[in-house]
Amino acid sequence: MANTNESVGAGSLLLAFVAGAVTGAAVALLFAPASGEDTRELLGQAARDGRERAAEAARQGRERLAREKENLTSAFERGRETYQSTREKERES
């Protein structure tokens, strides 16, 4: 059985990162008001961080999908080979 941490989809992970970035930016604005220029810089940095995290989450999701596809293909091939082998043995009997 898959670990629950590993079963989180890439979309959910991406959404969590984006939500965290937005929440962090909002809390920072509420508790540490700054000048307009400082606020724009803070929001820009938060957006860049969010994009980087989202890109990393997407990359990890694609890698996991590729691994799972490979595992599924391999399992399907082994099952087909076993079925054909068993069928041939039954014909010979």
N, C-alpha and C positions, 0 to 999 in steps of 0.2 A: 504494500500500500504506500502511496506517495506521502511524503511529509507535507503537512498542511502549509508550511511556509513555501514549499516548492510548487504548490498547486495554485498559487495566486497568479492570475492572468496578467499579461503585459499591460492590458488596458487598465486594469485595476491599479496596478503599480504606477502607471503613468498618471492616472487621476490622483492618486495619493500624493505624488510628488508635486503636481501642480497645485493641489489644494493646500499643501504644506507651505509652498512658496507664497501663495496669495495670503494665507493666514499670517505667516511670519511678517510679511510686508505691512499688513494692516495693523498688527500689534505694535510693530516698530513705529508706525506713524502715530498711533494713539498714545504711546507712552514716552516717546522722545520726539516731540515736534521739532522740526528744523526749518531752515529757510527753504524756499522753493527749489533752489538749485541743489541743495543737499538732498531734498526729498526726491527730486527727479533722478539724481545719481543713485540713491538707495533703491528706488523702484527699478531702475535700469539694471542694476547689479542683481537684484532679486529675479528679474526676468531672465537674465543670462544664466544665472544658476539653475533656474527652473528648466530652461531649455536644455542645458547640459545634462541635468538629471533625467529629463524625459528621453533624451537621445540615448543615454546609457541604458535606461530601462527598456527602451525599444530594442536596442542591440542585444541585450540579454534575453529578451523575449524571443527574438528571431533565432538566437543560438539554441535556446531551449526547444523551440518548435522544430528546428532541424534535427536535434538529437532525438526527440520523441518520434519524429517521422522515420528516422533511421531504425529506431527500436521496433516500431510497429511493422515496418517493411520486413525486417529480419524475422520477427515472430511469425508473420504471415507466411514467409517463405519456408520456415521450418515446419509449420503446420501443414502446408501443402505437400512438402516432401514426405512427411510422416504419413499423411493420408495416402499418397500415391504408393509408398512402400508397403503399407498395410494392404492396400487393395491388390497389389501385385502378388503378395504372399497368399492372399485368399484365392486368387485365380489359380495359383500353382497347386493349391491343396486339393 
